[in-house]
């Protein structure tokens, strides 16, 4: 099963439901369109317009501990209102990663 199919599209038997199948179909079409645009001379920035918001993205971010605490409070405690589920999941992953890094650095001290 493709890793980019979200859990909300998978039933209890680990089958992709109809919504997930439509998502997979549209993402494949977007990839074909993107690659075709590149082949026709479009820049990646121009071709990116046909891509879905559901694509995997890699980022590198830095910040002071207080900055990360503030970000996590906004996204996990929803102190400014309802948070998009994808952002909340990302914040949980960041919190887990920072917790592991903090444990490792505490052991060295």
C-alpha positions in Angstrom: 0.0 0.0 0.0 1.5 3.4 -0.9 2.7 5.2 2.2 1.1 8.5 1.0 -2.4 7.1 1.3 -3.6 8.5 4.6 -5.1 6.3 7.3 -8.5 8.0 7.0 -8.8 6.3 3.5 -7.9 2.8 4.8 -10.6 0.5 6.1 -10.2 -2.1 8.9 -9.0 -4.7 6.4 -6.2 -2.4 5.2 -7.9 -1.8 1.9 -8.0 1.6 0.3 -11.6 2.9 0.2 -13.2 4.6 -2.8 -12.0 8.1 -1.6 -8.5 6.9 -1.3 -8.6 5.3 -4.8 -9.8 8.7 -6.2 -6.9 10.4 -4.3 -4.4 8.0 -5.7 -5.8 8.5 -9.2 -5.6 12.3 -9.0 -2.1 12.2 -7.6 -0.9 10.0 -10.4 -2.5 12.3 -13.0 -0.8 15.3 -11.3 2.6 13.6 -11.5 2.1 12.9 -15.2 1.1 16.5 -15.8 4.1 17.8 -13.8 6.6 15.6 -15.7 5.0 16.5 -19.0 5.3 20.2 -18.3 9.0 19.8 -17.4 9.5 17.9 -20.6 7.9 20.8 -22.6 10.3 23.3 -21.0 8.5 24.6 -18.0 10.5 25.4 -14.9 9.9 23.3 -11.8 8.3 26.4 -10.2 5.9 26.7 -13.1 5.1 23.0 -13.3 4.5 22.9 -9.5 1.1 24.6 -10.0 -0.5 21.3 -11.1 0.7 19.4 -8.0 -1.6 18.5 -5.1 -1.2 19.8 -1.5 -1.0 16.1 -0.5 2.6 15.7 -1.6 5.4 14.7 0.7 7.6 17.7 1.5 11.0 17.7 3.3 11.9 20.7 5.4 14.8 21.8 7.5 14.0 24.2 10.3 16.0 25.6 13.3 14.8 27.4 16.4 15.5 28.1 20.0 13.8 25.8 22.6 11.4 28.6 23.5 10.4 29.1 19.9 9.6 25.3 19.5 7.7 25.4 22.8 5.6 28.3 21.5 5.0 26.5 18.1 3.9 23.3 19.9 1.6 25.1 22.2 -0.1 26.8 19.3 -0.5 23.6 17.3 -1.0 20.9 20.0 -3.0 22.9 22.6 -5.0 24.7 19.9 -4.5 27.9 21.9 -5.5 30.0 18.8 -8.3 27.8 17.6 -8.9 24.6 15.7 -5.7 23.3 14.0 -5.7 21.5 10.7 -5.2 17.7 11.4 -2.1 17.5 9.2 -0.4 20.3 11.1 -1.4 18.7 14.4 0.2 15.4 13.3 3.3 17.3 12.2 3.5 19.0 15.6 3.2 15.7 17.4 6.1 14.3 15.3 8.2 17.4 16.0 7.5 17.1 19.8 8.5 13.4 19.8 11.7 14.1 17.9 12.6 17.0 20.2 11.9 14.8 23.3 14.3 12.2 22.0 17.0 14.8 21.3 16.5 16.3 24.7 16.8 12.9 26.4 20.1 12.2 24.4 21.6 15.6 25.3 20.6 15.2 29.0 22.5 11.9 29.2 25.7 13.5 27.9 25.6 16.2 30.6 
